């Protein structure tokens, strides 16, 4: 099972890193479209829809990679005060009773959504628009990859709880920053703004008064 989990992780990381380049492509398409529109006073709906498709590809194909790296932003004041085992149990519960049903429903609905569009050769209703079924296929593919990553995360959490796997992950950058900000806000609401500021930056605390030297006798 651990081997399967590692294979899924590697797959989603590779797909995510490849899909991330779509951001660069979207910037280039957007820039060229703006230049052509300003210089020549013309444009095309195909260019506009291409930008939407590229951003959609990043969102759908990088979601599983984001889950793998624990980079989804979540501010949970209760969870941050639980023990490591308590947080792992919360993750297992959330994966089983929230993420799994959501992914399963979306895959179930996305299959006919994509198949019907593909069989009919659906095209955008905008003049000069693109085919629609590739974009709908991205939705289905994205949720399939997210479902695979759900399985991988569940395997790892169960092995960690059973003591057969060391948790070498930890919170990601955005995740950690969000939790730190939540703790700071809670401290301020509790009437401890000075303490929270000092813990965030020890150099911001009160400075000691300078000690004046006694005057020398003549």
C-alpha positions as a Markdown table, in Angstrom:
| # | Residue | x | y | z |
|---|---|---|---|---|
| 1 | Unk | 0.0 | 0.0 | 0.0 |
| 2 | Unk | 2.9 | 2.4 | 0.8 |
| 3 | Unk | 4.3 | 1.6 | -2.7 |
| 4 | Unk | 1.0 | 2.5 | -4.3 |
| 5 | Unk | 0.9 | 5.7 | -2.2 |
| 6 | Unk | 4.4 | 6.7 | -3.4 |
| 7 | Unk | 3.5 | 6.0 | -7.0 |
| 8 | Unk | 0.4 | 8.2 | -6.8 |
| 9 | Unk | 2.4 | 11.0 | -5.1 |
| 10 | Unk | 5.0 | 10.9 | -7.9 |
| 11 | Unk | 2.3 | 10.9 | -10.6 |
| 12 | Unk | 0.5 | 13.9 | -9.2 |
| 13 | Unk | 3.7 | 15.8 | -8.6 |
| 14 | Unk | 4.8 | 15.3 | -12.2 |
| 15 | Unk | 1.4 | 16.2 | -13.6 |
| 16 | Unk | 1.2 | 19.2 | -11.3 |
| 17 | Unk | 4.6 | 20.6 | -12.3 |
| 18 | Unk | 3.8 | 20.1 | -16.0 |
| 19 | Unk | 0.4 | 21.8 | -15.6 |
| 20 | Unk | 1.9 | 24.7 | -13.7 |
| 21 | Unk | 3.6 | 25.8 | -17.0 |
| 22 | Unk | 0.1 | 26.6 | -18.3 |
| 23 | Unk | 0.3 | 29.7 | -16.2 |
| 24 | Unk | 3.2 | 30.9 | -18.3 |
| 25 | Unk | 1.3 | 30.0 | -21.5 |
| 26 | Unk | -1.8 | 31.9 | -20.2 |
| 27 | Unk | 0.3 | 35.0 | -19.5 |
| 28 | Unk | 1.8 | 34.9 | -23.0 |
| 29 | Unk | -1.6 | 34.4 | -24.7 |
| 30 | Unk | -3.1 | 37.2 | -22.6 |
| 31 | Unk | -0.2 | 39.6 | -23.4 |
| 32 | Unk | -0.3 | 38.9 | -27.2 |
| 33 | Unk | -4.1 | 39.2 | -27.2 |
| 34 | Unk | -3.9 | 42.6 | -25.5 |
| 35 | Unk | -1.1 | 43.9 | -27.8 |
| 36 | Unk | -3.0 | 42.8 | -31.0 |
| 37 | Unk | -6.2 | 44.4 | -29.7 |
| 38 | Unk | -4.6 | 47.7 | -28.9 |
| 39 | Unk | -2.4 | 47.9 | -32.0 |
| 40 | Unk | -4.8 | 46.5 | -34.6 |
| 41 | Unk | -8.2 | 46.9 | -33.0 |
| 42 | Unk | -9.1 | 43.2 | -33.4 |
| 43 | Unk | -9.3 | 40.2 | -31.2 |
| 44 | Unk | -10.8 | 36.7 | -31.2 |
| 45 | Unk | -12.9 | 34.8 | -28.7 |
| 46 | Unk | -10.7 | 31.8 | -29.2 |
| 47 | Unk | -7.8 | 33.7 | -27.6 |
| 48 | Unk | -10.0 | 34.6 | -24.6 |
| 49 | Unk | -11.3 | 31.1 | -24.2 |
| 50 | Unk | -7.8 | 29.7 | -24.4 |
| 51 | Unk | -6.9 | 31.8 | -21.4 |
| 52 | Unk | -9.8 | 30.3 | -19.5 |
| 53 | Unk | -8.8 | 26.8 | -20.5 |
| 54 | Unk | -5.2 | 27.3 | -19.4 |
| 55 | Unk | -6.3 | 28.6 | -16.0 |
| 56 | Unk | -8.8 | 25.8 | -15.7 |
| 57 | Unk | -6.0 | 23.3 | -16.4 |
| 58 | Unk | -3.8 | 24.7 | -13.7 |
| 59 | Unk | -6.7 | 24.7 | -11.1 |
| 60 | Unk | -7.8 | 21.1 | -11.9 |
| 61 | Unk | -4.5 | 19.4 | -12.6 |
| 62 | Unk | -2.6 | 20.9 | -9.7 |
| 63 | Unk | -5.3 | 20.3 | -7.0 |
| 64 | Unk | -4.0 | 16.8 | -6.2 |
| 65 | Unk | -0.4 | 18.1 | -6.0 |
| 66 | Unk | -1.5 | 20.8 | -3.7 |
| 67 | Unk | -3.2 | 18.2 | -1.4 |
| 68 | Unk | -0.1 | 16.0 | -1.5 |
| 69 | Unk | 2.1 | 18.9 | -0.3 |
| 70 | Unk | -0.6 | 20.0 | 2.3 |
| 71 | Unk | -0.6 | 23.5 | 0.8 |
| 72 | Unk | -4.4 | 24.0 | 0.9 |
| 73 | Unk | -5.0 | 27.0 | 3.2 |
| 74 | Unk | -7.0 | 26.0 | 6.3 |
| 75 | Unk | -7.3 | 28.1 | 9.4 |
| 76 | Unk | -8.5 | 25.8 | 12.1 |
| 77 | Unk | -8.1 | 27.2 | 15.6 |
| 78 | Unk | -9.3 | 24.0 | 17.3 |
| 79 | Unk | -7.1 | 21.6 | 15.2 |
| 80 | Unk | -4.0 | 23.7 | 15.9 |
| 81 | Unk | -4.5 | 23.0 | 19.6 |
| 82 | Unk | -4.8 | 19.3 | 19.2 |
| 83 | Unk | -2.0 | 16.8 | 19.6 |
| 84 | Unk | -0.2 | 15.4 | 16.5 |
| 85 | Unk | -2.3 | 12.2 | 16.8 |
| 86 | Unk | -5.5 | 14.2 | 17.2 |
| 87 | Unk | -4.8 | 16.2 | 14.0 |
| 88 | Unk | -4.1 | 12.9 | 12.2 |
| 89 | Unk | -7.4 | 11.5 | 13.4 |
| 90 | Unk | -9.2 | 14.7 | 12.2 |
| 91 | Unk | -7.5 | 14.3 | 8.8 |
| 92 | Unk | -8.6 | 10.7 | 8.5 |
| 93 | Unk | -12.2 | 11.7 | 9.4 |
| 94 | Unk | -12.2 | 14.6 | 7.0 |
| 95 | Unk | -10.8 | 12.4 | 4.2 |
| 96 | Unk | -13.4 | 9.7 | 4.7 |
| 97 | Unk | -16.5 | 11.7 | 5.4 |
| 98 | Unk | -16.0 | 14.9 | 3.4 |
| 99 | Unk | -13.3 | 14.6 | 0.7 |
| 100 | Unk | -14.3 | 11.1 | -0.5 |
| 101 | Unk | -18.0 | 11.8 | -0.9 |
| 102 | Unk | -17.3 | 15.1 | -2.7 |
| 103 | Unk | -14.8 | 13.6 | -5.1 |
| 104 | Unk | -17.0 | 10.6 | -5.8 |
| 105 | Unk | -20.1 | 12.7 | -6.6 |
| 106 | Unk | -18.0 | 15.0 | -8.8 |
| 107 | Unk | -16.6 | 12.1 | -10.8 |
| 108 | Unk | -20.0 | 10.5 | -11.1 |
| 109 | Unk | -21.5 | 13.7 | -12.5 |
| 110 | Unk | -18.5 | 14.6 | -14.7 |
| 111 | Unk | -18.5 | 11.3 | -16.6 |
| 112 | Unk | -21.7 | 12.0 | -18.6 |
| 113 | Unk | -20.9 | 15.7 | -18.6 |
| 114 | Unk | -17.8 | 15.0 | -20.6 |
| 115 | Unk | -19.0 | 12.0 | -22.6 |
| 116 | Unk | -22.1 | 13.8 | -24.0 |
| 117 | Unk | -20.0 | 16.8 | -24.9 |
| 118 | Unk | -17.4 | 14.7 | -26.6 |
| 119 | Unk | -19.9 | 12.6 | -28.6 |
| 120 | Unk | -21.7 | 15.7 | -29.8 |
| 121 | Unk | -18.5 | 17.6 | -30.7 |
| 122 | Unk | -19.7 | 20.5 | -28.5 |
| 123 | Unk | -18.3 | 23.9 | -29.6 |
| 124 | Unk | -18.5 | 27.2 | -27.8 |
| 125 | Unk | -21.5 | 29.3 | -28.6 |
| 126 | Unk | -19.3 | 32.4 | -29.0 |
| 127 | Unk | -18.2 | 33.3 | -32.5 |
| 128 | Unk | -14.9 | 31.8 | -33.3 |
| 129 | Unk | -14.9 | 29.9 | -30.0 |
| 130 | Unk | -13.1 | 26.6 | -29.1 |
| 131 | Unk | -14.3 | 23.1 | -28.6 |
| 132 | Unk | -15.9 | 22.6 | -25.2 |
| 133 | Unk | -15.3 | 18.9 | -24.5 |
| 134 | Unk | -11.5 | 19.3 | -23.7 |
| 135 | Unk | -12.3 | 21.7 | -20.9 |
| 136 | Unk | -15.0 | 19.3 | -19.5 |
| 137 | Unk | -12.5 | 16.5 | -19.8 |
| 138 | Unk | -10.1 | 18.5 | -17.6 |
| 139 | Unk | -12.8 | 18.6 | -14.9 |
| 140 | Unk | -13.1 | 14.8 | -15.0 |
| 141 | Unk | -9.4 | 14.2 | -15.1 |
| 142 | Unk | -8.8 | 16.6 | -12.2 |
| 143 | Unk | -11.2 | 14.9 | -9.9 |
| 144 | Unk | -9.8 | 11.4 | -10.8 |
| 145 | Unk | -6.3 | 12.6 | -9.8 |
| 146 | Unk | -7.7 | 14.2 | -6.7 |
| 147 | Unk | -9.4 | 10.8 | -5.9 |
| 148 | Unk | -6.1 | 9.0 | -6.3 |
| 149 | Unk | -4.4 | 11.5 | -4.0 |
| 150 | Unk | -7.2 | 11.0 | -1.5 |
| 151 | Unk | -6.3 | 7.3 | -1.4 |
| 152 | Unk | -2.6 | 8.1 | -1.0 |
| 153 | Unk | -3.2 | 10.5 | 1.9 |
| 154 | Unk | -5.5 | 8.0 | 3.6 |
| 155 | Unk | -2.9 | 5.3 | 3.3 |
| 156 | Unk | -0.2 | 7.5 | 4.8 |
| 157 | Unk | -2.3 | 8.8 | 7.7 |
| 158 | Unk | -3.3 | 5.2 | 8.7 |
| 159 | Unk | 0.3 | 4.0 | 8.6 |
| 160 | Unk | 1.4 | 7.1 | 10.6 |
| 161 | Unk | -1.3 | 6.5 | 13.2 |
| 162 | Unk | -0.3 | 2.8 | 13.5 |
| 163 | Unk | 3.3 | 3.8 | 14.0 |
| 164 | Unk | 4.6 | 2.1 | 10.9 |
| 165 | Unk | 5.5 | 5.3 | 9.0 |
| 166 | Unk | 7.2 | 8.4 | 10.2 |
| 167 | Unk | 5.5 | 11.7 | 9.4 |
| 168 | Unk | 8.1 | 13.6 | 7.4 |
| 169 | Unk | 5.5 | 16.0 | 5.9 |
| 170 | Unk | 4.3 | 18.8 | 8.0 |
| 171 | Unk | 2.4 | 21.9 | 7.2 |
| 172 | Unk | 3.3 | 23.7 | 4.0 |
| 173 | Unk | 4.3 | 27.3 | 3.6 |
| 174 | Unk | 0.9 | 28.9 | 3.1 |
| 175 | Unk | -0.7 | 26.5 | 5.6 |
| 176 | Unk | 1.8 | 27.4 | 8.3 |
| 177 | Unk | 1.5 | 31.1 | 7.6 |
| 178 | Unk | -2.3 | 30.9 | 7.9 |
| 179 | Unk | -2.2 | 29.1 | 11.2 |
| 180 | Unk | 0.3 | 31.6 | 12.6 |
| 181 | Unk | -1.9 | 34.5 | 11.6 |
| 182 | Unk | -4.9 | 32.7 | 13.2 |
| 183 | Unk | -3.0 | 32.3 | 16.4 |
| 184 | Unk | -2.0 | 36.0 | 16.4 |
| 185 | Unk | -5.6 | 37.1 | 15.8 |
| 186 | Unk | -6.8 | 34.9 | 18.7 |
| 187 | Unk | -4.2 | 36.4 | 21.0 |
| 188 | Unk | -5.3 | 39.9 | 20.1 |
| 189 | Unk | -9.0 | 39.1 | 20.7 |
| 190 | Unk | -8.0 | 37.6 | 24.0 |
| 191 | Unk | -6.5 | 41.0 | 25.1 |
| 192 | Unk | -2.9 | 40.0 | 24.5 |
| 193 | Unk | -1.8 | 42.0 | 21.5 |
| 194 | Unk | 1.5 | 43.0 | 23.0 |
| 195 | Unk | 2.4 | 39.4 | 23.8 |
| 196 | Unk | 1.4 | 38.2 | 20.3 |
| 197 | Unk | 3.5 | 41.0 | 18.7 |
| 198 | Unk | 6.5 | 40.1 | 20.9 |
| 199 | Unk | 6.2 | 36.4 | 20.1 |
| 200 | Unk | 6.1 | 37.3 | 16.4 |
| 201 | Unk | 9.0 | 39.7 | 16.7 |
| 202 | Unk | 11.0 | 39.6 | 19.9 |
| 203 | Unk | 12.8 | 42.9 | 19.0 |
| 204 | Unk | 9.4 | 44.7 | 19.1 |
| 205 | Unk | 9.1 | 44.5 | 22.8 |
| 206 | Unk | 9.7 | 47.3 | 25.3 |
| 207 | Unk | 13.3 | 48.5 | 25.3 |
| 208 | Unk | 15.1 | 48.8 | 28.7 |
| 209 | Unk | 15.7 | 52.4 | 29.9 |
| 210 | Unk | 19.3 | 53.5 | 29.5 |
| 211 | Unk | 21.2 | 53.7 | 32.8 |
| 212 | Unk | 22.7 | 57.1 | 33.4 |
| 213 | Unk | 26.2 | 57.2 | 34.7 |
| 214 | Unk | 26.8 | 59.2 | 37.9 |
| 215 | Unk | 28.5 | 62.5 | 37.4 |
| 216 | Unk | 32.3 | 62.6 | 38.2 |
| 217 | Unk | 33.3 | 64.7 | 41.1 |
| 218 | Unk | 35.8 | 67.5 | 40.2 |
